[in-house]
């Protein structure tokens, strides 16, 4: 028994000795810690709302554990940043005695909440995470652009109202407009919609943006951060619901407006063919939707110099009503590779004179327009027999489809796959650039008589359609990379 006792003591001492050797901390100052980044940046963060959480990793590249004496925000709780160190969530933004084992790493998570400030312009907020060991100090810089906003939560407007560009607007659930009232949106206004939020309009809308990009009116989801370092959330569709035009006799005017990354861009619905809402869409972009770009029932729509693009289903679904479309680009190359969503097989444009199997009045004129996409048939008309030539009229359009209804297709260019119309139809540095390519068949193919008629003389970007003598089909004129030559 005494022998067994001594053997046990020896084994214990050996284990203790080797255990102590394993936990000896590095005391040398040579490359104790390494970091996945030296600067963690956040895009625009709305005041009081907070942000998504960013993170970085801290590596121990050595053969022994490293003890970090303190991990702390340099400015404590004053800047709105907050850290979580390897699962520890300190209220004072300081953690002590953090050990990283040999050849191991830890995560540091960082969030930021921007306190409301008096100024309304974006502001740069900076801080640093300081790591202190017995021999060294390390810093990871933090940067965020914050902005104060006006928040609407399930709000209904009961009076004529003007939204100014003083501050952006953030909408939760919905922003609604009562019947017989007018909502005016001034140039430069930005409306950000939280998940599933919508703009519901029973009254009238005047959204008059300006020609310069900073004067455009923008409606989009509220995710302004990045899915990946080179992929902004704006690339993802379905982030909010969309714009609902609900007044059967209301008027809606949109000029220099960008609507993007929702479920349905604009839905216009009237149950009565004799009472049609009137909508004008000019110099605008409706792009990247989970379902449909424009869905209209019994509407009176005039649209020119507009781009409707990249929808999981239809770009235009028009049933019943009157439609005047001139110099538009309808392009559907939807492919959300980041969430695995692809087109559902429907054509880009569907024209229907039936609602619930009942015929209704329907008339459409399409001049100098592009209807294109990734499928072989991008335009579908529900009529199997052309009953009335006056219902349909197409003049100098490019249509990706086998020829049909040729008696009403004046000067039509019938497209075939693959097409080479645009600068880019995929995710590239240009990201779905639907301006004509230099060799595009759209160049010089528009009807010049129509293009000379006001207000069609200038394209969406204000380029004179006759700078190269003959205008191009679609919303955009081709221009060389170095700009239009001076005369």
RODRENTOR-121307 format. One record per residue (C-alpha): residue number from 1; x, y, z. Coordinates in pm, 1 decimal. Layout:
   k       px       py       pz
 NUM        X        Y        Z
...
//
This chain:
   k       px       py       pz
   1      0.0      0.0      0.0
   2    284.6    237.4     82.8
   3    433.8    172.7   -260.6
   4    102.8    254.6   -428.5
   5     81.5    573.7   -224.9
   6    426.8    691.4   -337.9
   7    352.7    606.7   -698.6
   8     33.3    817.2   -679.9
   9    226.2   1111.2   -541.4
  10    481.4   1090.3   -822.8
  11    209.6   1076.0  -1088.9
  12     31.3   1375.6   -933.4
  13    352.1   1579.9   -925.8
  14    428.2   1494.2  -1287.6
  15     78.2   1595.9  -1399.9
  16     97.2   1916.4  -1199.6
  17    438.1   1999.8  -1344.5
  18    333.3   1942.6  -1703.6
  19      6.0   2125.9  -1642.4
  20    191.3   2430.3  -1516.7
  21    423.4   2417.3  -1814.0
  22    128.0   2419.4  -2054.5
  23    -27.9   2728.7  -1896.6
  24    286.8   2939.4  -1887.2
  25    187.9   3272.6  -2044.0
  26    387.2   3438.5  -2318.5
  27    586.9   3730.3  -2185.7
  28    773.2   3820.5  -2503.1
  29    643.0   4119.2  -2702.1
  30    709.6   3956.4  -3041.0
  31    381.7   3917.7  -3232.2
  32    169.7   3804.5  -2941.7
  33   -157.6   3905.5  -3107.2
  34   -282.3   3941.4  -3463.4
  35   -613.9   4079.9  -3589.0
  36   -844.0   4005.6  -3881.6
  37   -871.0   4379.7  -3951.5
  38   -720.6   4703.2  -3827.5
  39  -1041.9   4902.6  -3890.5
  40  -1404.8   4793.6  -3850.2
  41  -1638.0   5021.4  -4048.1
  42  -2015.7   5058.3  -4039.6
  43  -2223.4   5220.8  -4310.6
  44  -2499.7   5469.9  -4228.7
  45  -2657.9   5392.5  -3891.0
  46  -2988.0   5557.0  -3809.6
  47  -2994.7   5757.1  -3487.2
  48  -3145.9   5570.4  -3188.7
  49  -3211.7   5259.3  -3399.4
  50  -2871.7   5093.4  -3373.7
  51  -2692.9   4876.1  -3625.6
  52  -2624.2   4521.7  -3724.0
  53  -2335.3   4373.9  -3533.5
  54  -1989.5   4369.9  -3685.1
  55  -1702.3   4156.6  -3563.2
  56  -1333.8   4087.6  -3590.9
  57  -1106.1   3810.5  -3467.9
  58   -805.3   3825.1  -3238.3
  59   -544.1   3554.2  -3300.9
  60   -273.2   3411.5  -3080.3
  61     -7.0   3293.2  -3326.7
  62    231.5   3169.6  -3054.4
  63    288.0   2828.7  -2896.7
  64    175.8   2947.2  -2552.6
  65   -135.4   3113.3  -2409.8
  66   -156.2   3491.7  -2405.3
  67   -328.0   3680.9  -2126.0
  68   -485.5   4012.0  -2231.8
  69   -507.3   4225.4  -1922.2
  70   -780.6   4456.5  -2054.4
  71   -998.4   4492.0  -2363.8
  72  -1173.5   4826.2  -2362.2
  73  -1328.7   5100.2  -2570.6
  74  -1104.0   5402.2  -2555.1
  75  -1399.8   5638.8  -2509.5
  76  -1603.8   5414.5  -2283.9
  77  -1978.4   5463.5  -2328.4
  78  -1966.0   5807.4  -2489.3
  79  -1959.9   5727.1  -2863.8
  80  -2241.5   5474.5  -2889.0
  81  -2020.8   5175.1  -2966.7
  82  -2051.7   4860.3  -2757.1
  83  -1826.4   4555.1  -2742.9
  84  -1883.6   4189.9  -2662.2
  85  -1558.7   4004.1  -2601.4
  86  -1570.4   3629.6  -2652.8
  87  -1922.6   3612.4  -2507.1
  88  -1864.9   3860.2  -2224.9
  89  -2098.9   4157.6  -2253.7
  90  -1967.6   4435.1  -2026.3
  91  -2192.2   4731.6  -1944.8
  92  -1889.9   4961.3  -1914.9
  93  -1721.8   4836.8  -2236.4
  94  -1421.6   4694.3  -2052.0
  95  -1324.9   4330.3  -1999.3
  96  -1029.8   4214.7  -1793.1
  97   -815.5   3901.8  -1793.6
  98   -900.0   3750.3  -2131.3
  99   -689.1   3445.9  -2213.5
 100   -632.3   3316.8  -2566.9
 101   -490.6   2967.8  -2580.8
 102   -196.6   2876.4  -2801.8
 103   -282.2   2891.5  -3173.8
 104   -637.2   2989.7  -3088.8
 105   -854.0   3297.1  -3142.6
 106  -1150.0   3488.5  -3000.7
 107  -1426.2   3700.6  -3152.5
 108  -1493.0   4061.7  -3059.2
 109  -1841.7   4176.9  -3159.0
 110  -1914.6   4546.0  -3201.2
 111  -2247.3   4727.9  -3233.8
 112  -2320.4   5097.9  -3244.0
 113  -2618.6   5314.5  -3156.7
 114  -2614.2   5673.9  -3277.3
 115  -2758.6   5925.0  -3036.4
 116  -2980.8   6195.7  -3191.9
 117  -2782.6   6507.7  -3274.3
 118  -2893.6   6856.3  -3368.6
 119  -2736.6   6843.2  -3712.2
 120  -2917.1   6653.5  -3984.0
 121  -2627.5   6564.6  -4211.5
 122  -2434.5   6235.8  -4187.5
 123  -2158.8   6244.7  -3926.8
 124  -1851.1   6034.7  -3873.5
 125  -1828.7   5860.1  -3537.3
 126  -1495.8   5711.5  -3433.9
 127  -1361.8   5506.8  -3145.5
 128  -1105.1   5231.5  -3088.1
 129  -1084.0   4896.7  -2911.9
 130   -766.8   4889.7  -2702.5
 131   -599.8   4558.0  -2611.0
 132   -339.1   4567.6  -2331.5
 133   -105.6   4282.7  -2241.0
 134    181.0   4289.0  -1994.8
 135    415.8   4407.1  -2266.3
 136    214.8   4554.0  -2553.2
 137    -85.6   4756.2  -2662.0
 138   -292.4   4701.2  -2976.3
 139   -568.4   4909.3  -3131.2
 140   -852.7   4828.0  -3372.0
 141  -1020.8   5140.4  -3504.8
 142  -1400.5   5174.9  -3526.1
 143  -1583.6   5401.3  -3772.3
 144  -1955.3   5462.1  -3831.2
 145  -2157.2   5716.8  -4023.8
 146  -2465.1   5809.7  -3824.4
 147  -2769.5   6005.5  -3927.1
 148  -3073.2   6141.8  -3752.2
 149  -3408.6   6037.3  -3897.4
 150  -3779.8   6100.2  -3867.3
 151  -3953.3   5777.8  -3767.4
 152  -4306.9   5681.5  -3870.7
 153  -4463.3   5378.1  -3701.8
 154  -4800.1   5264.0  -3840.3
 155  -4876.8   5626.1  -3923.8
 156  -5175.8   5752.4  -4123.5
 157  -5166.5   6104.2  -4268.7
 158  -5506.1   6277.4  -4249.6
 159  -5409.7   6616.9  -4397.5
 160  -5226.6   6748.0  -4702.1
 161  -4861.5   6693.8  -4611.0
 162  -4517.4   6779.2  -4747.4
 163  -4213.8   6561.0  -4675.2
 164  -3895.5   6769.2  -4693.2
 165  -3536.0   6655.1  -4741.1
 166  -3424.9   6794.0  -4404.4
 167  -3389.0   6442.0  -4265.4
 168  -3444.9   6090.0  -4400.8
 169  -3760.3   5901.6  -4300.3
 170  -3767.9   5555.0  -4150.1
 171  -4098.6   5368.0  -4177.2
 172  -4210.2   5078.1  -3961.1
 173  -4522.8   4877.1  -4057.7
 174  -4667.1   5144.6  -4287.1
 175  -4701.1   5509.0  -4379.8
 176  -5056.7   5565.0  -4508.0
 177  -5232.1   5857.0  -4675.4
 178  -5603.7   5914.2  -4626.6
 179  -5849.5   5953.8  -4914.8
 180  -5873.4   6291.4  -5091.1
 181  -5548.5   6413.2  -4932.2
 182  -5222.3   6490.4  -5109.8
 183  -4875.3   6379.6  -5008.3
 184  -4598.0   6589.9  -5164.6
 185  -4242.3   6453.1  -5154.7
 186  -3974.6   6711.8  -5224.9
 187  -3648.3   6659.0  -5418.6
 188  -3377.0   6469.8  -5231.9
 189  -3610.2   6293.6  -4988.1
 190  -3505.3   5943.8  -4880.1
 191  -3759.9   5702.1  -4736.9
 192  -3625.1   5385.6  -4575.2
 193  -3865.1   5101.4  -4504.5
 194  -3815.7   4837.5  -4236.7
 195  -3892.8   4473.9  -4312.1
 196  -4246.9   4429.8  -4458.0
 197  -4322.3   4803.6  -4427.9
 198  -4517.5   4977.6  -4705.0
 199  -4637.6   5311.1  -4839.9
 200  -5018.9   5301.8  -4869.8
 201  -5179.7   5578.8  -5071.1
 202  -5554.7   5624.9  -5086.6
 203  -5506.7   5992.9  -5169.0
 204  -5285.2   6170.9  -5423.6
 205  -4907.2   6164.5  -5456.3
 206  -4671.2   6427.1  -5597.2
 207  -4313.3   6294.0  -5587.8
 208  -4113.5   6544.6  -5789.1
 209  -3741.1   6478.6  -5767.8
 210  -3460.0   6668.0  -5936.3
 211  -3231.2   6574.9  -6224.8
 212  -2906.9   6554.6  -6025.0
 213  -2851.0   6231.1  -5828.0
 214  -2857.9   6408.2  -5491.8
 215  -3204.8   6539.2  -5579.0
 216  -3352.7   6200.6  -5665.7
 217  -3628.5   6072.0  -5438.7
 218  -3534.6   5726.9  -5307.1
 219  -3757.2   5456.7  -5157.8
 220  -3576.8   5143.8  -5041.0
 221  -3519.6   4904.3  -4752.4
 222  -3346.0   5023.7  -4437.6
 223  -3049.9   4786.1  -4457.1
 224  -2761.6   5014.8  -4551.2
 225  -2487.0   4783.3  -4433.5
 226  -2308.6   4509.4  -4623.9
 227  -2390.4   4141.3  -4665.2
 228  -2028.3   4076.7  -4760.6
 229  -1735.6   4319.6  -4788.8
 230  -1812.8   4381.1  -5157.7
 231  -2189.9   4316.2  -5152.2
 232  -2425.0   4584.5  -5014.7
 233  -2766.3   4481.0  -4884.6
 234  -2923.7   4694.8  -5156.9
 235  -2848.5   4405.9  -5396.9
 236  -3105.5   4188.6  -5214.5
 237  -3473.3   4201.0  -5310.4
 238  -3772.0   4156.0  -5079.5
 239  -3653.3   4384.6  -4798.7
 240  -3983.8   4574.0  -4768.9
 241  -4330.5   4549.5  -4919.6
 242  -4363.3   4836.5  -5168.1
 243  -4588.3   5124.2  -5278.3
 244  -4962.7   5060.9  -5285.3
 245  -5178.0   5302.7  -5487.4
 246  -5524.2   5235.4  -5344.6
 247  -5735.1   5531.3  -5458.2
 248  -5966.5   5441.3  -5747.0
 249  -5978.2   5803.0  -5868.9
 250  -5651.8   5935.2  -5726.1
 251  -5358.1   6078.5  -5918.5
 252  -4996.6   5975.2  -5866.6
 253  -4700.1   6162.8  -6012.5
 254  -4345.8   6027.8  -5989.1
 255  -4051.4   6203.1  -6153.2
 256  -3686.1   6125.4  -6085.6
 257  -3780.4   5861.3  -5829.5
 258  -3586.7   5543.4  -5748.3
 259  -3779.3   5253.4  -5591.5
 260  -3581.4   4938.3  -5519.8
 261  -3524.8   4610.8  -5335.5
 262  -3878.0   4543.1  -5212.5
 263  -4143.9   4282.9  -5280.7
 264  -4364.1   4475.6  -5528.2
 265  -4248.7   4810.5  -5664.6
 266  -4583.0   4976.8  -5733.9
 267  -4923.2   4810.5  -5714.6
 268  -5219.1   4999.7  -5863.0
 269  -5562.2   4848.4  -5825.0
 270  -5916.5   4957.3  -5908.3
 271  -6213.7   4720.8  -5903.1
 272  -6413.8   4942.3  -6138.0
 273  -6303.6   4986.6  -6503.3
 274  -6497.7   5314.3  -6510.9
 275  -6291.2   5461.8  -6227.6
 276  -5923.7   5445.6  -6309.8
 277  -5647.6   5598.7  -6100.9
 278  -5410.3   5812.5  -6307.8
 279  -5038.0   5761.8  -6264.4
 280  -4742.0   5927.5  -6435.6
 281  -4394.9   5776.1  -6400.5
 282  -4108.3   5966.8  -6563.1
 283  -3727.4   5952.9  -6546.7
 284  -3747.8   5688.3  -6276.7
 285  -3605.6   5348.4  -6184.4
 286  -3806.2   5060.3  -6038.6
 287  -3562.2   4778.4  -5982.2
 288  -3486.6   4455.7  -5797.4
 289  -3813.3   4315.8  -5661.9
 290  -3910.4   3981.4  -5514.7
 291  -4230.3   3965.0  -5716.1
 292  -4337.3   4238.6  -5958.6
 293  -4210.1   4581.7  -6060.0
 294  -4546.9   4736.2  -6153.4
 295  -4875.7   4550.5  -6111.2
 296  -5170.6   4753.6  -6243.7
 297  -5542.3   4676.6  -6267.0
 298  -5777.0   4921.9  -6439.4
 299  -5518.8   5199.8  -6432.9
 300  -5446.9   5494.8  -6657.2
 301  -5066.6   5488.2  -6675.7
 302  -4833.5   5717.4  -6869.1
 303  -4470.5   5611.7  -6832.6
 304  -4163.5   5743.5  -7014.4
 305  -3788.1   5746.3  -6962.8
 306  -3828.6   5476.7  -6700.2
 307  -3639.0   5159.3  -6618.4
 308  -3828.6   4863.9  -6469.8
 309  -3581.1   4584.7  -6413.8
 310  -3483.2   4262.2  -6241.4
 311  -3793.3   4115.0  -6080.8
 312  -3834.5   3758.4  -5961.4
 313  -4163.2   3743.1  -6151.5
 314  -4304.6   4013.7  -6381.3
 315  -4159.2   4356.2  -6444.5
 316  -4498.0   4474.9  -6575.0
 317  -4830.0   4300.5  -6515.1
 318  -5102.9   4512.1  -6674.6
 319  -5466.8   4401.8  -6682.7
 320  -5747.0   4631.2  -6788.2
 321  -5690.3   5004.2  -6831.3
 322  -5506.1   5243.4  -7059.5
 323  -5127.7   5246.6  -7093.2
 324  -4901.9   5488.6  -7281.9
 325  -4538.4   5373.6  -7263.7
 326  -4261.6   5562.5  -7445.9
 327  -3883.0   5526.8  -7432.8
 328  -3876.2   5277.0  -7146.1
 329  -3632.9   4996.3  -7067.3
 330  -3798.4   4680.8  -6935.6
 331  -3515.0   4439.2  -6859.3
 332  -3534.0   4124.9  -6648.8
 333  -3209.3   3945.2  -6571.8
 334  -3299.6   3876.2  -6209.7
 335  -3065.3   3633.1  -6034.0
 336  -3019.5   3679.4  -5660.4
 337  -2713.3   3459.9  -5622.0
 338  -2664.1   3562.1  -5258.0
 339  -2996.1   3421.9  -5132.6
 340  -3041.7   3157.0  -5399.6
 341  -3349.2   3314.1  -5562.3
 342  -3406.8   3300.1  -5937.0
 343  -3681.8   3400.9  -6178.5
 344  -4005.9   3204.1  -6152.8
 345  -4036.8   3156.2  -6530.5
 346  -4293.8   3426.5  -6600.7
 347  -4224.9   3674.4  -6883.2
 348  -4111.2   4028.8  -6812.5
 349  -4433.0   4183.5  -6946.0
 350  -4788.4   4046.0  -6939.6
 351  -5076.0   4235.3  -7104.2
 352  -5427.5   4119.1  -7024.2
 353  -5778.3   4232.1  -7118.5
 354  -5931.4   3990.0  -6869.2
 355  -5991.1   4014.6  -6496.2
 356  -6128.0   3700.0  -6331.6
 357  -6199.9   3561.1  -6679.6
 358  -6414.7   3865.7  -6763.9
 359  -6317.0   4092.3  -7052.1
 360  -6247.4   4454.4  -6960.3
 361  -6143.5   4758.3  -7166.2
 362  -5772.3   4749.3  -7237.1
 363  -5553.0   4969.3  -7455.9
 364  -5176.8   4997.5  -7477.6
 365  -4936.9   5201.0  -7689.7
 366  -4568.7   5116.3  -7661.4
 367  -4323.0   5338.3  -7850.1
 368  -3941.2   5313.3  -7866.1
 369  -3935.2   5066.4  -7574.6
 370  -3712.3   4771.6  -7485.5
 371  -3863.3   4447.7  -7352.2
 372  -3576.1   4210.4  -7282.7
 373  -3447.7   3956.5  -7035.7
 374  -3290.8   3618.2  -6980.0
 375  -3576.6   3414.5  -7130.3
 376  -3673.0   3354.1  -7491.6
 377  -4021.6   3505.9  -7453.4
 378  -4042.6   3822.2  -7245.0
 379  -4378.2   3959.1  -7367.6
 380  -4707.1   3774.5  -7334.1
 381  -5052.9   3889.9  -7442.7
 382  -5347.1   3693.2  -7305.4
 383  -5554.3   3747.9  -7621.4
 384  -5520.7   3444.9  -7845.2
 385  -5688.6   3632.5  -8130.7
 386  -5630.2   3999.0  -8211.1
 387  -5989.4   4124.6  -8188.6
 388  -5922.2   4496.2  -8227.1
 389  -5612.4   4657.0  -8376.5
 390  -5683.2   4971.0  -8174.1
 391  -5621.9   4789.1  -7847.8
 392  -5253.6   4733.0  -7915.6
 393  -4998.1   4948.5  -8089.8
 394  -4621.8   4896.0  -8086.8
 395  -4385.8   5128.9  -8269.0
 396  -4008.1   5079.0  -8306.1
 397  -3969.6   4854.0  -8004.5
 398  -3718.6   4580.9  -7927.8
 399  -3903.4   4272.7  -7800.1
 400  -3740.8   3951.7  -7686.9
 401  -3998.6   3704.6  -7822.9
 402  -4089.6   3509.3  -8134.3
 403  -4287.4   3734.1  -8374.7
 404  -4661.7   3762.4  -8309.3
 405  -4940.9   4017.3  -8371.3
 406  -4724.0   4153.5  -8650.7
 407  -5003.5   4376.1  -8782.6
 408  -4967.0   4604.9  -8479.7
 409  -4586.9   4571.9  -8448.3
 410  -4454.5   4860.4  -8656.5
 411  -4076.0   4860.4  -8691.5
 412  -4030.7   4594.0  -8422.7
 413  -3693.6   4429.6  -8366.4
 414  -3750.4   4070.8  -8250.9
 415  -3483.4   3955.4  -8012.5
 416  -3319.4   3615.8  -7978.8
 417  -3100.7   3469.8  -7707.5
 418  -2828.9   3548.2  -7635.1
 419  -2874.4   3921.3  -7661.3
 420  -2603.2   4186.0  -7628.9
 421  -2800.9   4500.0  -7570.1
 422  -2659.7   4655.6  -7256.3
 423  -2335.2   4744.8  -7086.0
 424  -2396.7   4483.7  -6816.2
 425  -2677.6   4245.8  -6725.4
 426  -2506.2   4079.8  -6428.0
 427  -2344.9   4166.7  -6097.6
 428  -2026.6   4347.4  -6197.5
 429  -1873.9   4680.2  -6096.9
 430  -2145.6   4829.2  -6322.7
 431  -2415.2   4608.3  -6160.4
 432  -2697.2   4573.4  -6410.8
 433  -2613.9   4874.1  -6627.0
 434  -2894.4   4898.5  -6882.3
 435  -2744.8   5170.8  -7095.4
 436  -2693.9   5048.9  -7454.3
 437  -2365.7   4879.0  -7531.6
 438  -2155.5   5037.0  -7805.3
 439  -2257.8   4759.0  -8049.5
 440  -2619.0   4733.8  -7931.3
 441  -2894.8   4699.8  -8193.2
 442  -3086.2   4958.6  -7987.1
 443  -2858.6   5234.4  -8113.1
 444  -3022.0   5464.5  -8366.7
 445  -3326.2   5235.3  -8396.8
 446  -3595.2   5452.8  -8232.8
 447  -3863.2   5639.1  -8428.0
 448  -3716.1   5993.4  -8450.4
 449  -4057.7   6153.9  -8493.6
 450  -4170.6   6020.4  -8157.4
 451  -3837.5   6109.7  -7995.0
 452  -3866.4   6472.0  -8110.1
 453  -4203.0   6507.4  -7939.8
 454  -4190.0   6669.6  -7593.8
 455  -4113.2   6545.1  -7333.6
 456  -3919.2   6263.9  -7501.3
 457  -3631.0   6468.7  -7651.0
 458  -3403.9   6392.4  -7354.0
 459  -3329.4   6055.1  -7196.4
 460  -3349.3   5966.3  -6828.6
 461  -3011.0   6127.5  -6761.8
 462  -3091.3   6447.0  -6951.4
 463  -2893.8   6349.1  -7263.8
 464  -3026.6   6496.8  -7587.7
 465  -3152.5   6200.2  -7788.4
 466  -3027.1   6354.7  -8111.6
 467  -2665.5   6414.6  -8013.7
 468  -2570.6   6133.2  -8255.4
 469  -2844.5   6232.0  -8505.4
 470  -3065.9   5925.9  -8445.9
 471  -3213.8   5833.8  -8106.7
 472  -3175.3   5497.4  -7933.3
 473  -3454.7   5263.9  -7822.9
 474  -3514.3   5260.9  -7448.4
 475  -3478.4   5494.4  -7153.2
 476  -3107.6   5564.7  -7208.3
 477  -2897.8   5702.2  -7490.6
 478  -2562.6   5544.5  -7561.0
 479  -2269.3   5767.9  -7476.7
 480  -1898.3   5685.2  -7510.0
 481  -1694.5   5625.2  -7194.0
 482  -1520.1   5960.0  -7227.8
 483  -1851.5   6146.1  -7263.5
 484  -2025.2   6317.2  -7550.5
 485  -1780.3   6486.2  -7787.8
 486  -1801.6   6863.0  -7785.4
 487  -1941.2   7017.9  -8100.2
//
